[in-house]
Amino acid sequence: MDLLQALAHAELPVEFVDDVMQEELRILHDAGYIICEFPPTGAHQPTRIHRVTAPGRRALRHFGSGATVFAQTA
């Protein structure tokens, strides 16, 4: 939820290259909490996050953990 909270307060779109971060993004995407583009399998390219969805914002209201400081990494 910390990553989702950070994305909700970030200026989107934002990109991530880190493999661990991309796996967390895939979980949020599969849950329907974010809209994003993943690179082709095996390509070392960034994942671009376009927006946090309405269900994602509802999840934050229900499960959110307060303010999170977000540093944009690429």
C-alpha positions as CSV (number, residue, x, y, z in Angstrom):
1,M,0.0,0.0,0.0
2,D,2.9,2.3,0.5
3,L,3.8,2.3,-3.2
4,L,0.1,2.9,-4.1
5,Q,0.0,5.8,-1.6
6,A,3.1,7.3,-3.2
7,L,1.8,6.9,-6.7
8,A,-1.5,8.6,-5.7
9,H,0.5,11.7,-4.6
10,A,3.0,11.6,-7.5
11,E,2.9,13.6,-10.7
12,L,2.0,11.0,-13.3
13,P,3.1,9.5,-15.6
14,V,6.2,8.1,-13.8
15,E,8.6,5.4,-14.9
16,F,10.4,2.6,-12.9
17,V,13.2,0.4,-14.2
18,D,13.9,-1.6,-11.0
19,D,12.9,-5.3,-11.4
20,V,11.7,-5.5,-7.8
21,M,9.6,-2.4,-8.2
22,Q,8.2,-3.7,-11.4
23,E,7.0,-6.8,-9.7
24,E,5.2,-4.7,-7.1
25,L,3.7,-2.6,-9.9
26,R,2.4,-5.8,-11.6
27,I,0.6,-6.8,-8.4
28,L,-1.1,-3.3,-8.2
29,H,-1.9,-3.5,-11.9
30,D,-3.4,-7.0,-11.6
31,A,-5.5,-5.9,-8.7
32,G,-6.9,-3.1,-10.9
33,Y,-5.4,-0.3,-8.7
34,I,-3.2,1.3,-11.4
35,I,-3.1,1.7,-15.2
36,C,0.4,1.2,-16.5
37,E,2.5,-0.1,-19.5
38,F,5.0,-3.0,-18.9
39,P,8.0,-3.5,-21.2
40,P,8.2,-6.6,-23.3
41,T,9.4,-9.7,-21.5
42,G,13.2,-9.6,-21.3
43,A,13.5,-6.0,-22.3
44,H,15.3,-3.8,-19.8
45,Q,12.9,-0.8,-20.2
46,P,10.9,1.1,-17.7
47,T,7.3,0.5,-16.6
48,R,5.3,3.6,-17.1
49,I,2.5,4.3,-14.6
50,H,-0.3,6.4,-16.1
51,R,-2.8,6.7,-13.2
52,V,-4.2,5.3,-10.0
53,T,-7.7,4.0,-10.6
54,A,-10.9,4.7,-8.6
55,P,-10.6,1.2,-7.0
56,G,-7.0,2.0,-6.1
57,R,-8.1,5.2,-4.4
58,R,-10.8,3.3,-2.5
59,A,-8.3,0.8,-1.4
60,L,-6.1,3.6,-0.1
61,R,-9.0,5.0,1.9
62,H,-9.7,1.6,3.4
63,F,-6.1,0.2,3.8
64,G,-3.9,3.3,3.4
65,S,-1.1,4.0,5.8
66,G,-1.0,7.8,6.0
67,A,1.4,10.1,4.2
68,T,4.4,8.6,2.3
69,V,7.3,10.5,1.0
70,F,7.9,9.6,-2.6
71,A,11.2,10.0,-4.5
72,Q,10.8,9.5,-8.2
73,T,13.3,6.9,-9.5
74,A,13.9,5.9,-13.0
